[in-house]
Structure formats: C-alpha cells, structure tokens
Amino acid sequence: MPATTLTNSYDAAFVAEVRRESEQNLALCYQCGNCTAGCPVSFAYDFPVNQIMYLVQTGRKMEALTSHAIWLCASCETCTTRCPNDIDVARVMDVLRHMARRENLVAEHSIHAFWNSFLSSVERYGRVFELGLMASYIGKTGRVLTDADLAPVALRKGKLTFKPHDIHGVAEVRDIFKRYREHRS
C-alpha cells in the first residue's frame, strides 16, 4: 500500500478554518515541544500537543478532529504560557473541539455528554443547576454510580440543591445561546 503523501492528505480549507477561528498563526509553530513538556495531562493523550499542532499545520483534519487529546485537554493554558512564539495553543485545542463537535467526530463521548449537559443547564437556568446537570449526564452516559459517594457530603455542605438557583438575567443568557445558534446556521 503506498504511503499517503502530504499533497493528497493536506486539507487547506481545514487549516484556514482553524487559523480563522483561533486567530492564531499556526505557521509559527516550529515543533519545539515546550507545549507538550509542560502539559499536565499529556500522559493520557493519543497525540502529544505538539503533534496535534503538526496535524493541523499539515492539514490532517480527520486525525486532528478524531483525536482523544483535544477532548482530554484541561484548558489549563500551560501550553500557551510556554510557547516561545506566543501561540495560544489552548485556544487552538478549543477550536478543534468545537469543530469536532460540529462535525460529529467526538472521540470522548462521556466528556462530550458532560459538556452538552453543562451547556443545557446554563441555557435553561442561567447558571449550572448541579443536580440537574448530574441527572442529565447520567441519563446520557448510563454512569449511575459515578461519584455517588460525593452526593451526601455535597448536600450537607449546601453545594448540591434540589432546585435551581433563582438568578436575574436568565432570558439574556438564553438569548446568548439563541444568537450563537443563529450565527452558526
């Protein structure tokens, strides 16, 4: 089987889209590895951070968007802080997550389920309703006993309530979600 060449695997539109959405000059990355060396969760990645950047630079869309690394990224911004060329690497990872989500190329389904549950809770209540968030997450993943031992402690400390908090501006928060959807369509 012949090796794939750069010319027939390079997706210029993908590179341009990542550059536009992240507002980062990806060509400045020269693979020094500082981002990977500082990443506290790189041990769990299928591709180290600098290789994710390389996949984007070389237009390898499917490999980048189906990577587990983009979903496991903690967004701690250590990579961004360590970059000698001031590339906001964490922002690139975030853009890749959004692109993967839009194209239904999610590699970490439990993280995606949590993300969706979190955003739904914020949209509905104007902030996170923790008990509702966990109920939604459990419903989407079937992980019934996930952190169940923490519930009694959180209830005693008042960190977990049975009804959502009343806040001002719920309609405005919902409007933000509405505008985002309209902008994306």
C-alpha angles and dihedrals in degrees: 000000000000119000116253111253124218092245095059096041099042112108105196092182090057092051091048092048093050090047092048096046096042095038088220129132098233092186089071091071108100096177098253090155097226090126092054094042091057099040110115094202102039089108087074097046126106087210123026115238095259090053090052087054089049091050089054094045091051093047096243095153102169094049092048097045096045093048119121089214095072090057096042093051109118092207089230089143095225087130091053093048093050097046109114090204095051095244111162093229093172089057090052089052089050092050090050090053090051092048092048090049092050091050094043092241098134115159098182107050098179091054090047090050090052091048092051092046091049094049092045090052093050092047093049101041104022090244136028117300097201099201091047090047092054093045090052092046093049090048091052097044106026089228093141100166097041106138091339089145089065095058098080092049092047091048092051091050092049092244094121119050131187094227132038121265116257110239136173118244101035090139090053092051091050089049090056090056091046092051090048092053092047091049091051096050 
